[in-house]
Amino acid sequence: MRDVIEAGPRRRGWVGIVVLVAVLAVPAVSLLISRSPDGRAPVVTPSTAAPTPAADQRDRAPNILRAYPRSLGDEESIDVVFPDGTKAQVRYPVELRLAARGSRPYQGAWIGGERAMFRKLYAPLGGLPEGGTRIRSMTRNVSLWSAGEGQVLLFAFGRWRIALQDRRDGLTFEQRMEWARALKGRVTRDGYLVLTAREPVHLSKPGDRLGGEPAGPGLLFGGELLGRPDELVSLVLTPHCDRNSGIPPELRRNATYVDGVCRGDVFVSAAGAGVFVRAALEGIKVKLTE
């Protein structure tokens, strides 16, 4: 017990010296790390680089809807909703597997003013512009992206992401803000997206054309997972449909074969191998219900 008691005061003295040295060392260390070699405080420059798509998860979404089909023997049937709210029943041969391929909405639109600015609204696979980089937010649900040779306005409506491709010398900042505020979307109970807009933005109506291409409300089936990526089917609302109604450019890219046919007031087109296209055009039946 005596050795322990006698050692106590000397230990406290050493502890005090260590603490004093540590306290005195802090300002010296702080001075050393806060000065650059020439004696000036270093300048911290915040990074201004935009995050890459992979680093920003807020805009990621499946962006494709796979409806539950009804079995009708050698055929299947699905209920669909076009982006203008029109409802239809689609029947097709089982081997086409349209429900499993999934659908995405697309529609033409323009903004009024002295010079009408036509654009197409579409749902990019995966929810992000291909090869895009996020630049900034425009509104609560709209962001601006750099992609390809232009820029993209990306709208978030529930689970859906809708893109508007613009050129660098296209819409002004004010027009982009008008787009961001005017375009609205709602998701139906079955998961389909219905678009609406207020002035000065106008959405294309069934039968409208844009530069010789169909601009009316449409649904695009396929593009990922099942079969080859060039196996696509498009349904476009086209009153008084005729054989020259036009095939959407999305189907012409990298397609081995492409063709279309009228089914009532809907223009049906398909892209892919000849066997697939013929089966689609011969087997798909569309009945508008509302």
Disulfide bonds with the S-S distance in Angstrom:
Cys241-Cys262 2.02
